[in-house]
């Protein structure tokens, strides 16, 4: 089977990393090719190391769909893949048109809850309104083209099916996974400074406003606490300003992007994940696999991974006081929190091991290729 994975770029995002994790464990009978449309390519060495044939269209205009469709059409005509798998919005639209023109089987993926209320609120003003609904309209009128959809959570699949008019029978759920062999069991750090760690791009949707406010509350009660955030993004200036206003520069550290940031969980006491909306989070799966105690927001995607008071503490969405309460509970009842972390690790090892995930993915693609 010859597969072409098409994606916006190869930057360090969840979808980009997830694809790399999956194809690493495909069988030798599956030939994997990668097509990315835009120049960002932090993960290019990773894909090269996997032995993939890689194509780049190097599109410059953010919505240069015409050039993208023409370029992908040529790749498809030359490569003649048995099936195309596409991820993220711009790649989705380009791939649908190119696959129709070349009569190539296409599988779409749902990696985010693209049309939820929280995301809609981020499109402000008339221009934002037009942008949101124009992208949705283009998505909806072309959503019939893929013969199958793979969602990384049941909630995400159901939500997108509702907004795009897709029969749920065309959607299969395969969770994100990680290689359990890489994750040694977390042990409590010896430091007497209680460290919370958060990993994710610096966007407001990740819940950083609530996290910083909640941390400021517990910092007044506990002198030996700090918060380290790994990631980079456009929301950094606002975060820096707020941290400075709260006089927490010595306790909240914006550590930027680093390779394999999940390894920093072994230096922390708790992983905190207050995201407002999310795909099925790879960072949350990584935290579960280490066994570090976890605090998570109660968005439906997270609750498909963790269970409140059994494998994590769960706080109410965008509720600063509740998040602060859970952070304080984490500190005050730490031995029982460590036990919850152990249970989370056991769950993740069974449910999210990448070898099982990759087998599900590859089997589904083979079945789709052979289905008329």
C-alpha angles and dihedrals in degrees: 000000000000114000129187116200111201119196138163096248142329097251120136100276131133097257093046093050093043093056090051091051092050100047091047087071100043117119121260089252091071116079110207124205127180128210120185124180109199130054102248105106112160090144096049093107089052092054092043089053089054089060096242123156102240129204125188127191094186094211114191103189112076092228100025091145097153093058090041093053092048092048094047092046089059092048090051093048092050098039099037096200120194090228142001124218116197133193135188129022107280092042089049094055095044093046094050092055094043093048092050090052093049097035091237122158111250132199117194125204133213110210099155141033091248101177105039122132095253093056091045089058090061090067100081129189131001095306090050091049091051093047094049096049095040091054090046092049093051089047093050099047091052098038092097091068102079112079090211139017127210116203123192091217136021093237092052091049093049094045094050091044089056095048096042100038095242121154109245087226088073092057126085123187119226115166125222113263142194133205105265090201090072096055117083115190114276119241127198110269117243094228116111090216108093106228126201115195129198127184124196145093114294098254127133090237089067089072097248095143090059093042094053092046092047092048090051088057095052092041088065090057098038121043095190102061134105140176125218119193121194118199143066135236151124095291094065096099092054091047093049091050093051093046090052093048090053091047091236099129091120094049106038113060123191098204098180127216119333130169114263093005090178088077088070089069088079089065094052137073099219139016111220121195114179098166118162094207130358147157116250095302120239089192090058091050089050091051090051091050093053092050095231114151111264139212114191139175116250098245110141095247092057091048089059086064106034134032121217115255091358106066100000146001109257123205130198114265115269090353107137095185093050092047090050089049091053091048090052091047088052090056097040098046099033100146091059090044089056089054090053088052090055090052091049090054092051090050094048094048090057100037107032107033107140095224091063092041092051091049091053090048096047093045091051092051092049091051090049093049091054096043115098 
